[in-house]
Amino acid sequence: MRLPRFPRVIGFDDGPFQRRPGAVVPLVGVVCSGTRFEGLVWGRVRKDGWSATQEVCRLLEGGKFLPQLHLVLLDGIAFGGFNVVDLPTLASRLKRPCVAVMRRLPDLDAVERALRRLPRAERRLALLKRAGPIHQLGGFTFQVQGAEPAEVAEALARVTDRGLVPEPLRLAHLIGSAVVTGESSQRA
């Protein structure tokens, strides 16, 4: 993966949502060139549903942003609770490296216990495993399909202004919160 000085990256995060089963969950995608805001896409998924991979593809395929993108970032591997993204399928369809970025190493036992309370738990667990190993490089924690982990760590550093949250993910979080609740949240 050869990156320009200011790689163009999209970061997806879910907005605040009701905890009831099947609730509509906003999905925000923010495009940045380096750390500079360049564009926005908006979609939705269902809480604990099955459409996360398809919705990200729908928001990008045939649109103006996909041809410009070098990397697709996700805030975690699932949106709206456990609407799990099929990371290898996403990378294959978009023909771009796709990265699930985490703030810290997840408690995989706790994740599995939570998943077991949902329908089709084995399928959800299989999607988590398909995403690949969790890497910790350059201060970032992530899973990646379509690129080497060292290249991804370098790219994440280029699109991070301060701290360890890449700017497209930080902005997606702030925008989603502001649209849903009327103001941006404190944690981004």
C-alpha positions in Angstrom: 0.0 0.0 0.0 1.7 3.2 -1.2 0.2 6.2 0.6 0.5 9.9 -0.5 1.5 12.5 2.1 -2.1 13.1 2.9 -4.0 9.8 2.4 -7.8 10.1 1.8 -9.5 8.0 4.4 -13.1 7.4 5.4 -14.0 6.6 9.0 -17.3 5.0 10.0 -18.9 5.2 13.5 -22.4 4.6 14.8 -24.4 7.4 16.5 -26.3 7.1 19.7 -29.2 4.7 19.5 -32.0 3.2 21.6 -31.2 -0.1 23.3 -34.4 -1.8 22.2 -34.1 -4.8 19.8 -34.2 -3.7 16.1 -33.7 0.0 16.8 -32.5 2.1 14.0 -28.9 3.1 14.4 -27.3 6.0 12.5 -24.1 5.3 10.6 -21.8 8.2 9.9 -18.9 8.1 7.4 -16.4 11.0 7.4 -13.9 11.5 4.7 -10.6 13.2 5.5 -7.5 14.0 3.5 -4.9 13.6 6.2 -6.7 15.2 9.1 -8.7 17.7 7.1 -12.5 17.1 6.7 -13.5 16.5 3.1 -16.9 14.9 3.1 -19.7 12.9 4.8 -22.0 10.0 4.1 -24.9 9.0 6.3 -26.7 5.7 6.6 -28.4 3.4 9.1 -28.3 -0.1 10.3 -30.4 -2.0 12.9 -29.3 -2.7 16.4 -27.8 -6.3 16.5 -28.8 -6.7 12.9 -27.0 -8.1 9.9 -26.7 -5.2 7.4 -23.5 -3.4 8.5 -21.3 -4.7 5.7 -24.0 -4.1 3.1 -24.7 -0.6 4.4 -21.0 0.5 4.3 -20.8 -0.8 0.7 -24.1 0.9 -0.3 -22.8 4.2 1.0 -19.6 4.0 -1.0 -20.2 1.9 -4.1 -21.1 4.1 -7.1 -20.5 7.3 -5.1 -17.9 10.0 -5.6 -15.7 9.1 -2.6 -14.7 5.5 -3.2 -12.4 6.2 -6.2 -10.5 8.7 -4.0 -10.1 6.5 -0.9 -6.9 4.8 0.2 -8.3 3.2 3.4 -11.6 2.5 5.1 -11.7 2.7 8.9 -14.4 1.3 11.2 -14.8 2.2 14.8 -14.7 -1.4 16.0 -15.9 -4.5 14.1 -19.6 -3.9 14.8 -22.1 -1.1 14.7 -25.3 -0.8 16.7 -24.3 -3.3 19.4 -23.4 -6.5 17.4 -24.3 -5.7 13.8 -20.9 -7.3 12.9 -19.0 -6.2 9.7 -17.6 -9.0 7.5 -14.2 -7.3 7.1 -12.8 -9.6 4.4 -15.9 -9.2 2.3 -15.9 -5.5 2.8 -12.3 -5.2 1.7 -12.9 -7.4 -1.3 -16.0 -5.5 -2.5 -14.5 -2.1 -2.0 -11.1 -3.1 -3.3 -9.5 -1.1 -0.5 -7.8 -2.0 2.8 -10.4 -2.1 5.6 -9.5 -1.6 9.2 -11.5 -2.1 12.4 -9.9 0.3 14.9 -10.3 -0.3 18.7 -9.5 2.0 21.5 -8.0 -0.9 23.5 -7.6 -4.6 23.3 -11.1 -6.1 23.8 -12.1 -8.6 26.4 -12.8 -11.4 24.0 -14.4 -13.7 26.6 -16.9 -10.9 27.6 -17.6 -10.3 23.9 -18.4 -14.0 23.3 -20.6 -14.1 26.4 -22.6 -11.1 25.1 -22.9 -12.6 21.6 -24.2 -15.9 23.0 -27.3 -14.0 24.2 -28.2 -13.0 20.6 -29.7 -15.0 17.8 -27.3 -16.8 15.5 -24.4 -16.3 17.9 -22.1 -18.8 16.0 -22.5 -16.8 12.8 -21.6 -13.6 14.6 -18.5 -15.3 16.2 -17.5 -16.6 12.8 -17.5 -13.0 11.4 -15.4 -11.8 14.3 -12.8 -14.5 13.6 -12.9 -13.8 9.9 -11.7 -10.3 10.6 -8.3 -11.7 11.5 -5.9 -11.2 14.3 -5.9 -8.1 16.5 -2.7 -6.1 16.0 -1.2 -3.5 18.4 1.3 -1.3 16.5 2.3 2.3 16.8 0.0 2.8 19.7 -3.1 1.6 17.7 -5.2 -1.5 18.2 -6.8 -2.9 15.0 -7.8 -5.7 12.7 -7.1 -5.3 9.0 -7.9 -7.0 5.7 -6.2 -5.9 2.5 -2.9 -4.5 3.8 0.0 -5.3 6.0 -0.3 -4.3 9.7 2.8 -2.1 9.7 1.5 -0.1 6.7 -1.8 0.4 8.4 -0.1 1.6 11.6 1.8 4.2 9.5 -1.4 5.2 7.7 -3.3 5.6 11.1 -0.5 7.8 12.4 -0.8 10.1 9.3 -4.6 10.6 9.8 -4.4 11.1 13.6 -4.0 14.7 14.8 -3.5 14.0 18.5 -4.0 11.0 20.8 -4.7 7.6 19.3 -8.1 8.1 17.5 -7.8 8.7 13.8 -9.4 12.0 12.8 -12.1 10.5 10.5 -13.3 8.3 13.3 -13.2 11.1 15.8 -15.2 13.4 13.6 -17.7 10.6 12.7 -18.3 10.1 16.4 -18.8 13.8 17.1 -21.1 14.4 14.1 -23.2 11.3 14.9 -23.7 12.5 18.5 -24.5 16.0 17.5 -27.1 15.1 14.9 -28.9 12.6 17.2 -28.7 14.4 20.5 -28.3 18.1 19.5 -24.7 18.3 20.7 -21.4 16.4 20.3 -20.4 14.0 23.0 -17.4 14.6 25.2 -15.7 11.3 24.3 -14.5 11.0 20.8 
